[in-house]
Amino acid sequence: MVFLFRLGSYPRFLDVGSYCRGYWCHRFPPASTTLCRCNMTSSDDVVISISGLRKSYKVYSKNIDRLKEALDPRRRIYHKEFDALKGVGLSIQRGEIVGILGSNGSGKSTLLKIVAGVLRQSAGKVKVNGSVSALLELGAGFNPEQSGLENIYLAGVLRGVPRKAMSKKLDEIVEFADIGEFIHQKTKFYSSGMFARLAFSVSIHVDPDILIIDEALSVGDAAFKRKCFSKLEEFRKSGKTILLVSHSEAAITEMCNRAVLIDRGEVLADGPVKETIACYLKLINAKGEKRKEIRDGIVAGQAISPAASPPKNSTPAAAQPQRAVDAEELFLEGLRPKSTVEYPSEGARLLNVRIETLDGRRVNRLVHGKRYRYVYEIEFHCLSQNVSFGMMIKTTQGTALCGGSYPQKGAWIREVGAGEVRAVTWEFDCLLEEGTYFTNCGVMADREGGRSYLHRILDAYMFQVAPRADRITTAWVNLGLTARYDEKVVT
Ligand SMILES: Nc1ncnc2c1ncn2[C@@H]1O[C@H](COP(=O)(O)OP(=O)(O)OP(=O)(O)O)[C@@H](O)[C@H]1O
């Protein structure tokens, strides 16, 4: 099924989702704003192909200038051009879940709107192979004077799903949205969370090939987000494609197998989630000249290969064939994190982060079942009061497995003088199974206006846990799992 429609004739509420089947593309200069079927010659696995994409907005310094420009008999120009996208190129394969990161105003929404077909580019080419369902501006796709139920049918119409087919999905949509009696109320009385629930539910249940989500999940409560993520997981497993804009590194880490960093209308990094998030965090935490330096650095190292991305949900090693036991503790020189994010020092610096055996040998290849020390030093640059320290061990996807804060509130270290260096040692049993892990560390103290980090490093240390042959566990952590099979028939 292919829908041809004209952007100029969109009702306002089409913004929230666009839908069309088959190949379509929109290119510059568009003969009209029609989305049309086109012959994509590239591999079938490429579902979104973008090249040289530019978008310029007209910016008027005063509202009246827009009118003046429209009515000026001498056709004088009253606006300035602002380039929101400056030659973006991307190729997205079927089954990829791509996170789009970037600071406010970097061009993420503009990009998604163009891919969804609700905004026209100024130049460049976008090809989309498959049906698209997009959750763009929250609430924008709803007719405020109609009830939630009526809006579900409306959303179906806008996505090309006939009323009969929509009726079949209705119960599921309503159940997933879970907004109770509000489903019968006019949507103008909805909270942003209710809009998010209904919009997400509709978008996911119309069964698109490509789902585009622009921050829509950020307004939902934690339980709803969890529900959405598991639905998206189902969606992903069925080989569909997702484009997700989020300011939440956790959401991108949890969901995506590739991330793209956009800054000032340009793609700065495109590749494995961890590396891209590291670039993003470095960029948003830097200011002025330092920002420029970091930006140039990211651009220079831009070639992060998507192929290098670890497969999403690469399982804890147990699901993979067992290898020989390798119970040797080692320090592997090449095993260093590339994704380290060091926050600016605010009065202290963390140094020498490492894992040691109990007899003081530095290691980064650990053995399951043994006890280790996670150690770092802190150089204090100013008098610091009520000091405490933090640590975390995470999977490659960023899931926290073990975290600590020491000392506890009330027992914080009262004072450490400027120029002093102290060490913190955390001891832990390695209950982790074969795999690669990362650590965080931080130091906090009381500052004007509350408690804050004096220094913090994400992915400060990287380590592996060696494989072992006798395991029956299938996840990251072994809580002492045993099993017994009884030959006796149970009556
Ligand atoms: N209709 C418009 N007219 C003029 N400028 C616009 C328009 N829409 C967006 N812009 C500008 O284009 C730039 C990119 O906007 P966009 O909404 O794509 O950014 P974003 O990365 O999604 O930001 P955020 O994270 O804040 O949602 C911004 O500087 C924004 O002010």
Ligand as a Chemical Component Dictionary entry (heavy atoms), coordinates in Angstrom:
data_LIG
# 
_chem_comp.id                   LIG 
_chem_comp.type                 NON-POLYMER 
_chem_comp.pdbx_formal_charge   0 
_chem_comp.three_letter_code    LIG 
# 
loop_
_chem_comp_atom.comp_id 
_chem_comp_atom.atom_id 
_chem_comp_atom.alt_atom_id 
_chem_comp_atom.type_symbol 
_chem_comp_atom.charge 
_chem_comp_atom.model_Cartn_x 
_chem_comp_atom.model_Cartn_y 
_chem_comp_atom.model_Cartn_z 
_chem_comp_atom.pdbx_ordinal 
LIG N1  N1  N 0 10.398 26.060 12.314 1  
LIG C1  C1  C 0 11.601 26.514 12.636 2  
LIG N2  N2  N 0 11.991 27.746 12.289 3  
LIG C2  C2  C 0 13.210 28.215 12.592 4  
LIG N3  N3  N 0 14.144 27.494 13.243 5  
LIG C3  C3  C 0 13.814 26.259 13.630 6  
LIG C4  C4  C 0 12.533 25.699 13.358 7  
LIG N4  N4  N 0 12.503 24.450 13.862 8  
LIG C5  C5  C 0 13.701 24.223 14.427 9  
LIG N5  N5  N 0 14.497 25.317 14.278 10 
LIG C6  C6  C 0 15.873 25.464 14.746 11 
LIG O1  O1  O 0 16.634 24.415 14.159 12 
LIG C7  C7  C 0 17.594 23.926 15.113 13 
LIG C8  C8  C 0 17.411 22.441 15.256 14 
LIG O2  O2  O 0 16.159 22.211 15.905 15 
LIG P1  P1  P 0 15.686 20.760 16.318 16 
LIG O3  O3  O 0 14.352 20.894 16.929 17 
LIG O4  O4  O 0 15.837 19.848 15.156 18 
LIG O5  O5  O 0 16.781 20.415 17.412 19 
LIG P2  P2  P 0 16.832 19.197 18.441 20 
LIG O6  O6  O 0 18.206 18.641 18.368 21 
LIG O7  O7  O 0 15.701 18.262 18.212 22 
LIG O8  O8  O 0 16.652 19.962 19.814 23 
LIG P3  P3  P 0 15.993 19.463 21.217 24 
LIG O9  O9  O 0 16.921 18.461 21.796 25 
LIG O10 O10 O 0 15.975 20.729 22.015 26 
LIG O11 O11 O 0 14.624 18.945 20.923 27 
LIG C9  C9  C 0 17.376 24.723 16.380 28 
LIG O12 O12 O 0 18.327 25.763 16.451 29 
LIG C10 C10 C 0 15.980 25.280 16.248 30 
LIG O13 O13 O 0 15.870 26.521 16.902 31 
# 
loop_
_chem_comp_bond.comp_id 
_chem_comp_bond.atom_id_1 
_chem_comp_bond.atom_id_2 
_chem_comp_bond.value_order 
_chem_comp_bond.pdbx_ordinal 
LIG N1  C1  SING 1  
LIG C1  N2  SING 2  
LIG C1  C4  DOUB 3  
LIG N2  C2  DOUB 4  
LIG C2  N3  SING 5  
LIG N3  C3  DOUB 6  
LIG C3  C4  SING 7  
LIG C3  N5  SING 8  
LIG C4  N4  SING 9  
LIG N4  C5  DOUB 10 
LIG C5  N5  SING 11 
LIG N5  C6  SING 12 
LIG C6  O1  SING 13 
LIG C6  C10 SING 14 
LIG O1  C7  SING 15 
LIG C7  C8  SING 16 
LIG C7  C9  SING 17 
LIG C8  O2  SING 18 
LIG O2  P1  SING 19 
LIG P1  O3  DOUB 20 
LIG P1  O4  SING 21 
LIG P1  O5  SING 22 
LIG O5  P2  SING 23 
LIG P2  O6  DOUB 24 
LIG P2  O7  SING 25 
LIG P2  O8  SING 26 
LIG O8  P3  SING 27 
LIG P3  O9  DOUB 28 
LIG P3  O10 SING 29 
LIG P3  O11 SING 30 
LIG C9  O12 SING 31 
LIG C9  C10 SING 32 
LIG C10 O13 SING 33 
# 
